Structure formats: structure tokens, C-alpha cells
Amino acid sequence: MVYVFSFSYRIYTEVTNCTSLLAYHQNCYWPNHIVDRFFTDIHKKYFKNCALTGRLPADPPLPILFSFIFIPVLITLLMTALVVWRSKRSEGIV
């Protein structure tokens, strides 16, 4: 996997340098819409049938999801109750 990444990175670096030099010699700005279209066309042609690798994003398991929801709600309710309780107590405030 590391070899594939370094190989792809090297190819992209070479193509990027090539398009940059061509734009420089033609007195054009780089990057520009032509270079963007070139990279987009390459991806449409050569990577359209690539399978997704890795895990797809998914919801966490229910116990974790409930804890992420329940704990902040519980803390908020407890803090609200504490503030209301403290505000109703009058300890000889001057």
C-alpha cells in the first residue's frame, strides 16, 4: 500500500511540475482552468471503475451513540437544577 501511495504521489508531482513549467513557458497563470480540466479528465477516464477502499462512514454503535447524547443532556439538566436550587436558597445575602 505504501508503494502504491508513493508511486501515485510521484506521478502527480511529475504531472504537476510539468503543467507548471508549460504554463510558465507560455506566460500563463498556474494553476488555471485548463490544468484543472486536464486533471479532471484524467480522473474521469482512468479512475471511474476504482473500488472504494477502507470502511465507509457509518453510525457508531447504539451504546456509544446514546452515551454521546445522554451524558451532555444529563450534565445540562444537573447544572440547571443546581443553579435553580442555589438561587432559591437565601443565605443571608446582604
FIDO-472896 format. One record per residue: x, y, z of N, C-alpha, C in turn; residue in three letters. Coordinates in steps of 0.001 Angstrom, whole numbers, plus 500000, padded with zeros to 6 digits. Layout:
REM FIDO-472896
<rec n_X="X" n_Y="Y" n_Z="Z" ca_X="X" ca_Y="Y" ca_Z="Z" c_X="X" c_Y="Y" c_Z="Z" type="ALA"/>
...
//
This chain:
REM FIDO-472896
<rec n_X="500823" n_Y="498809" n_Z="500000" ca_X="500000" ca_Y="500000" ca_Z="500000" c_X="500867" c_Y="501255" c_Z="500000" type="MET"/>
<rec n_X="501945" n_Y="501231" n_Z="500749" ca_X="502842" ca_Y="502389" ca_Z="500794" c_X="503481" c_Y="502606" c_Z="499431" type="VAL"/>
<rec n_X="503808" n_Y="501504" n_Z="498740" ca_X="504417" ca_Y="501619" ca_Z="497416" c_X="503451" c_Y="502282" c_Z="496446" type="TYR"/>
<rec n_X="502183" n_Y="501886" n_Z="496481" ca_X="501182" ca_Y="502460" ca_Z="495580" c_X="501020" c_Y="503940" c_Z="495870" type="VAL"/>
<rec n_X="500994" n_Y="504314" n_Z="497161" ca_X="500863" ca_Y="505721" ca_Z="497518" c_X="502059" c_Y="506520" c_Z="497016" type="PHE"/>
<rec n_X="503276" n_Y="506030" n_Z="497245" ca_X="504456" ca_Y="506779" ca_Z="496828" c_X="504544" c_Y="506849" c_Z="495306" type="SER"/>
<rec n_X="504111" n_Y="505786" n_Z="494622" ca_X="504110" ca_Y="505783" ca_Z="493162" c_X="503120" c_Y="506816" c_Z="492640" type="PHE"/>
<rec n_X="501906" n_Y="506843" n_Z="493200" ca_X="500895" ca_Y="507811" ca_Z="492782" c_X="501345" c_Y="509227" c_Z="493095" type="SER"/>
<rec n_X="501935" n_Y="509408" n_Z="494262" ca_X="502410" ca_Y="510728" ca_Z="494657" c_X="503486" c_Y="511220" c_Z="493692" type="TYR"/>
<rec n_X="504392" n_Y="510324" n_Z="493313" ca_X="505463" ca_Y="510706" ca_Z="492392" c_X="504893" c_Y="511100" c_Z="491032" type="ARG"/>
<rec n_X="503911" n_Y="510333" n_Z="490551" ca_X="503306" ca_Y="510659" ca_Z="489253" c_X="502606" c_Y="512013" c_Z="489316" type="ILE"/>
<rec n_X="501828" n_Y="512243" n_Z="490367" ca_X="501144" ca_Y="513533" ca_Z="490500" c_X="502141" c_Y="514679" c_Z="490607" type="TYR"/>
<rec n_X="503216" n_Y="514466" n_Z="491303" ca_X="504237" ca_Y="515508" ca_Z="491428" c_X="504844" c_Y="515816" c_Z="490064" type="THR"/>
<rec n_X="505148" n_Y="514784" n_Z="489286" ca_X="505733" ca_Y="514994" ca_Z="487967" c_X="504765" c_Y="515705" c_Z="487025" type="GLU"/>
<rec n_X="503489" n_Y="515304" n_Z="487046" ca_X="502495" ca_Y="515957" ca_Z="486183" c_X="502285" c_Y="517402" c_Z="486622" type="VAL"/>
<rec n_X="502254" n_Y="517633" n_Z="487920" ca_X="502096" ca_Y="518996" ca_Z="488431" c_X="503267" c_Y="519864" c_Z="487998" type="THR"/>
<rec n_X="504489" n_Y="519356" n_Z="488143" ca_X="505675" ca_Y="520118" ca_Z="487722" c_X="505653" c_Y="520380" c_Z="486225" type="ASN"/>
<rec n_X="505232" n_Y="519383" n_Z="485453" ca_X="505176" ca_Y="519531" ca_Z="484001" c_X="504183" c_Y="520615" c_Z="483598" type="CYS"/>
<rec n_X="502970" n_Y="520572" n_Z="484169" ca_X="501973" ca_Y="521592" ca_Z="483823" c_X="502404" c_Y="522973" c_Z="484300" type="THR"/>
<rec n_X="503109" n_Y="523018" n_Z="485412" ca_X="503604" ca_Y="524301" ca_Z="485918" c_X="504647" c_Y="524885" c_Z="484970" type="SER"/>
<rec n_X="505565" n_Y="524056" n_Z="484528" ca_X="506592" ca_Y="524537" ca_Z="483590" c_X="505985" c_Y="524959" c_Z="482260" type="LEU"/>
<rec n_X="505025" n_Y="524185" n_Z="481746" ca_X="504374" ca_Y="524557" ca_Z="480490" c_X="503652" c_Y="525891" c_Z="480620" type="LEU"/>
<rec n_X="502968" n_Y="526091" n_Z="481728" ca_X="502274" ca_Y="527360" ca_Z="481936" c_X="503269" c_Y="528508" c_Z="482039" type="ALA"/>
<rec n_X="504391" n_Y="528265" n_Z="482709" ca_X="505414" ca_Y="529307" ca_Z="482848" c_X="505983" c_Y="529705" c_Z="481483" type="TYR"/>
<rec n_X="506285" n_Y="528710" n_Z="480640" ca_X="506868" ca_Y="528998" ca_Z="479323" c_X="505847" c_Y="529633" c_Z="478380" type="HIS"/>
<rec n_X="504570" n_Y="529451" n_Z="478634" ca_X="503531" ca_Y="530059" ca_Z="477792" c_X="503054" c_Y="531389" c_Z="478383" type="GLN"/>
<rec n_X="503704" n_Y="531830" n_Z="479471" ca_X="503333" ca_Y="533070" ca_Z="480167" c_X="501880" c_Y="533044" c_Z="480635" type="ASN"/>
<rec n_X="501478" n_Y="531908" n_Z="481189" ca_X="500122" ca_Y="531742" ca_Z="481717" c_X="500196" c_Y="531604" c_Z="483233" type="CYS"/>
<rec n_X="499066" n_Y="531887" n_Z="483858" ca_X="498971" ca_Y="531651" ca_Z="485292" c_X="498878" c_Y="530160" c_Z="485558" type="TYR"/>
<rec n_X="499377" n_Y="529747" n_Z="486679" ca_X="499245" ca_Y="528344" ca_Z="487092" c_X="498849" c_Y="528308" c_Z="488538" type="TRP"/>
<rec n_X="497905" n_Y="527544" n_Z="488983" ca_X="497022" ca_Y="526676" ca_Z="488193" c_X="495939" c_Y="527499" c_Z="487511" type="PRO"/>
<rec n_X="495391" n_Y="526940" n_Z="486464" ca_X="494329" ca_Y="527614" ca_Z="485729" c_X="493246" c_Y="526601" c_Z="485364" type="ASN"/>
<rec n_X="492205" n_Y="527065" n_Z="484697" ca_X="491078" ca_Y="526182" ca_Z="484400" c_X="491454" c_Y="525069" c_Z="483422" type="HIS"/>
<rec n_X="492431" n_Y="525298" n_Z="482574" ca_X="492850" ca_Y="524258" ca_Z="481626" c_X="493530" c_Y="523106" c_Z="482373" type="ILE"/>
<rec n_X="494391" n_Y="523438" n_Z="483322" ca_X="495054" ca_Y="522408" ca_Z="484128" c_X="494028" c_Y="521663" c_Z="484971" type="VAL"/>
<rec n_X="493077" n_Y="522392" n_Z="485550" ca_X="492031" ca_Y="521739" ca_Z="486339" c_X="491220" c_Y="520769" c_Z="485479" type="ASP"/>
<rec n_X="490864" n_Y="521177" n_Z="484276" ca_X="490110" ca_Y="520307" ca_Z="483370" c_X="490952" c_Y="519087" c_Z="482974" type="ARG"/>
<rec n_X="492262" n_Y="519282" n_Z="482786" ca_X="493155" ca_Y="518176" ca_Z="482449" c_X="493155" c_Y="517113" c_Z="483555" type="PHE"/>
<rec n_X="493315" n_Y="517549" n_Z="484812" ca_X="493312" ca_Y="516601" ca_Z="485922" c_X="491942" c_Y="515933" c_Z="486079" type="PHE"/>
<rec n_X="490877" n_Y="516695" n_Z="485886" ca_X="489534" ca_Y="516123" ca_Z="485983" c_X="489305" c_Y="515080" c_Z="484902" type="THR"/>
<rec n_X="489742" n_Y="515352" n_Z="483692" ca_X="489589" ca_Y="514378" ca_Z="482602" c_X="490381" c_Y="513105" c_Z="482868" type="ASP"/>
<rec n_X="491582" n_Y="513237" n_Z="483412" ca_X="492382" ca_Y="512056" ca_Z="483762" c_X="491638" c_Y="511207" c_Z="484788" type="ILE"/>
<rec n_X="491082" n_Y="511835" n_Z="485802" ca_X="490364" ca_Y="511082" ca_Z="486825" c_X="489109" c_Y="510426" c_Z="486264" type="HIS"/>
<rec n_X="488397" n_Y="511123" n_Z="485399" ca_X="487185" ca_Y="510536" ca_Z="484806" c_X="487524" c_Y="509328" c_Z="483940" type="LYS"/>
<rec n_X="488637" n_Y="509400" n_Z="483246" ca_X="488996" ca_Y="508321" ca_Z="482325" c_X="489604" c_Y="507115" c_Z="483042" type="LYS"/>
<rec n_X="490541" n_Y="507348" n_Z="483937" ca_X="491317" ca_Y="506247" ca_Z="484492" c_X="490835" c_Y="505752" c_Z="485854" type="TYR"/>
<rec n_X="490056" n_Y="506536" n_Z="486574" ca_X="489661" ca_Y="506136" ca_Z="487914" c_X="488161" c_Y="505940" c_Z="488078" type="PHE"/>
<rec n_X="487422" n_Y="505826" n_Z="486980" ca_X="485971" ca_Y="505704" ca_Z="487096" c_X="485533" c_Y="504349" c_Z="487625" type="LYS"/>
<rec n_X="486332" n_Y="503302" n_Z="487462" ca_X="485943" ca_Y="501966" ca_Z="487907" c_X="486677" c_Y="501523" c_Z="489173" type="ASN"/>
<rec n_X="487296" n_Y="502442" n_Z="489865" ca_X="488025" ca_Y="502068" ca_Z="491070" c_X="487051" c_Y="501724" c_Z="492194" type="CYS"/>
<rec n_X="487366" n_Y="500658" n_Z="492897" ca_X="486550" ca_Y="500275" ca_Z="494039" c_X="486916" c_Y="501141" c_Z="495238" type="ALA"/>
<rec n_X="485938" n_Y="501353" n_Z="496089" ca_X="486214" ca_Y="502097" ca_Z="497309" c_X="487038" c_Y="501228" c_Z="498242" type="LEU"/>
<rec n_X="488033" n_Y="501809" n_Z="498847" ca_X="488846" ca_Y="501069" ca_Z="499804" c_X="488579" c_Y="501606" c_Z="501184" type="THR"/>
<rec n_X="488818" n_Y="500780" n_Z="502148" ca_X="488605" ca_Y="501203" ca_Z="503524" c_X="487150" c_Y="501071" c_Z="503923" type="GLY"/>
<rec n_X="486853" n_Y="501539" n_Z="505102" ca_X="485493" ca_Y="501447" ca_Z="505613" c_X="484691" c_Y="502660" c_Z="505199" type="ARG"/>
<rec n_X="483438" n_Y="502427" n_Z="504886" ca_X="482541" ca_Y="503533" ca_Z="504604" c_X="482096" c_Y="504165" c_Z="505912" type="LEU"/>
<rec n_X="481818" n_Y="505434" n_Z="505916" ca_X="481344" ca_Y="506063" ca_Z="507147" c_X="480024" c_Y="505440" c_Z="507594" type="PRO"/>
<rec n_X="479911" n_Y="505195" n_Z="508877" ca_X="478700" ca_Y="504601" ca_Z="509430" c_X="478439" c_Y="505185" c_Z="510802" type="ALA"/>
<rec n_X="477209" n_Y="505008" n_Z="511271" ca_X="476862" ca_Y="505461" ca_Z="512617" c_X="477587" c_Y="504601" c_Z="513637" type="ASP"/>
<rec n_X="477930" n_Y="505178" n_Z="514784" ca_X="478563" ca_Y="504376" ca_Z="515837" c_X="477545" c_Y="503406" c_Z="516428" type="PRO"/>
<rec n_X="478023" n_Y="502420" n_Z="517164" ca_X="477087" ca_Y="501502" ca_Z="517823" c_X="476153" c_Y="502269" c_Z="518758" type="PRO"/>
<rec n_X="474965" n_Y="501713" n_Z="518988" ca_X="473957" ca_Y="502404" ca_Z="519789" c_X="474413" c_Y="502774" c_Z="521195" type="LEU"/>
<rec n_X="475124" n_Y="501908" n_Z="521935" ca_X="475558" ca_Y="502342" ca_Z="523272" c_X="476451" c_Y="503594" c_Z="523241" type="PRO"/>
<rec n_X="477325" n_Y="503679" n_Z="522278" ca_X="478196" ca_Y="504848" ca_Z="522161" c_X="477386" c_Y="506076" c_Z="521744" type="ILE"/>
<rec n_X="476483" n_Y="505888" n_Z="520788" ca_X="475643" ca_Y="506986" ca_Z="520341" c_X="474779" c_Y="507517" c_Z="521481" type="LEU"/>
<rec n_X="474161" n_Y="506613" n_Z="522242" ca_X="473340" ca_Y="507042" ca_Z="523374" c_X="474175" c_Y="507748" c_Z="524442" type="PHE"/>
<rec n_X="475390" n_Y="507273" n_Z="524679" ca_X="476224" ca_Y="507943" ca_Z="525685" c_X="476628" c_Y="509333" c_Z="525212" type="SER"/>
<rec n_X="476885" n_Y="509514" n_Z="523909" ca_X="477225" ca_Y="510841" ca_Z="523394" c_X="476033" c_Y="511796" c_Z="523479" type="PHE"/>
<rec n_X="474840" n_Y="511264" n_Z="523444" ca_X="473650" ca_Y="512108" ca_Z="523544" c_X="473228" c_Y="512282" c_Z="524996" type="ILE"/>
<rec n_X="473200" n_Y="511202" n_Z="525759" ca_X="472637" ca_Y="511206" ca_Z="527097" c_X="473505" c_Y="511968" c_Z="528103" type="PHE"/>
<rec n_X="474801" n_Y="511785" n_Z="528056" ca_X="475694" ca_Y="512412" ca_Z="529044" c_X="475640" c_Y="513945" c_Z="528967" type="ILE"/>
<rec n_X="475760" n_Y="514583" n_Z="527803" ca_X="475643" ca_Y="516054" ca_Z="527781" c_X="474266" c_Y="516552" c_Z="528225" type="PRO"/>
<rec n_X="473203" n_Y="515832" n_Z="527853" ca_X="471864" ca_Y="516233" ca_Z="528282" c_X="471756" c_Y="516129" c_Z="529793" type="VAL"/>
<rec n_X="472261" n_Y="515053" n_Z="530366" ca_X="472220" ca_Y="514865" ca_Z="531815" c_X="473016" c_Y="515956" c_Z="532539" type="LEU"/>
<rec n_X="474188" n_Y="516275" n_Z="532045" ca_X="475008" ca_Y="517323" ca_Z="532668" c_X="474293" c_Y="518670" c_Z="532588" type="ILE"/>
<rec n_X="473665" n_Y="518959" n_Z="531451" ca_X="472930" ca_Y="520212" ca_Z="531306" c_X="471775" c_Y="520291" c_Z="532297" type="THR"/>
<rec n_X="471033" n_Y="519211" n_Z="532427" ca_X="469917" ca_Y="519201" ca_Z="533382" c_X="470409" c_Y="519338" c_Z="534820" type="LEU"/>
<rec n_X="471486" n_Y="518644" n_Z="535161" ca_X="472030" ca_Y="518746" ca_Z="536517" c_X="472529" c_Y="520150" c_Z="536820" type="LEU"/>
<rec n_X="473202" n_Y="520779" n_Z="535891" ca_X="473704" ca_Y="522137" ca_Z="536108" c_X="472546" c_Y="523125" c_Z="536237" type="MET"/>
<rec n_X="471494" n_Y="522944" n_Z="535428" ca_X="470314" ca_Y="523802" ca_Z="535532" c_X="469655" c_Y="523638" c_Z="536892" type="THR"/>
<rec n_X="469506" n_Y="522379" n_Z="537335" ca_X="468901" ca_Y="522123" ca_Z="538649" c_X="469754" c_Y="522729" c_Z="539764" type="ALA"/>
<rec n_X="471074" n_Y="522648" n_Z="539644" ca_X="471967" ca_Y="523220" ca_Z="540656" c_X="471829" c_Y="524737" c_Z="540716" type="LEU"/>
<rec n_X="471748" n_Y="525384" n_Z="539586" ca_X="471604" ca_Y="526848" ca_Z="539550" c_X="470266" c_Y="527251" c_Z="540142" type="VAL"/>
<rec n_X="469194" n_Y="526552" n_Z="539794" ca_X="467875" ca_Y="526877" ca_Z="540339" c_X="467858" c_Y="526645" c_Z="541844" type="VAL"/>
<rec n_X="468429" n_Y="525549" n_Z="542290" ca_X="468463" ca_Y="525232" ca_Z="543726" c_X="469251" c_Y="526288" c_Z="544496" type="TRP"/>
<rec n_X="470415" n_Y="526687" n_Z="543952" ca_X="471241" ca_Y="527694" ca_Z="544644" c_X="470570" c_Y="529068" c_Z="544641" type="ARG"/>
<rec n_X="469812" n_Y="529369" n_Z="543605" ca_X="469175" ca_Y="530681" ca_Z="543545" c_X="467977" c_Y="530773" c_Z="544488" type="SER"/>
<rec n_X="467365" n_Y="529654" n_Z="544827" ca_X="466229" ca_Y="529660" ca_Z="545740" c_X="466670" c_Y="529687" c_Z="547204" type="LYS"/>
<rec n_X="467885" n_Y="529302" n_Z="547481" ca_X="468380" ca_Y="529352" ca_Z="548860" c_X="468808" c_Y="530761" c_Z="549178" type="ARG"/>
<rec n_X="468386" n_Y="531259" n_Z="550276" ca_X="468828" ca_Y="532602" ca_Z="550678" c_X="469633" c_Y="532441" c_Z="551963" type="SER"/>
<rec n_X="470928" n_Y="532687" n_Z="551862" ca_X="471813" ca_Y="532528" ca_Z="552997" c_X="472239" c_Y="533888" c_Z="553519" type="GLU"/>
<rec n_X="471332" n_Y="534703" n_Z="553842" ca_X="471672" ca_Y="535992" ca_Z="554425" c_X="472446" c_Y="536875" c_Z="553480" type="GLY"/>
<rec n_X="472024" n_Y="536894" n_Z="552226" ca_X="472689" ca_Y="537742" ca_Z="551248" c_X="472388" c_Y="539184" c_Z="551607" type="ILE"/>
<rec n_X="473428" n_Y="539983" n_Z="551670" ca_X="473280" ca_Y="541371" ca_Z="552072" c_X="473091" c_Y="542242" c_Z="550877" type="VAL"/>
//
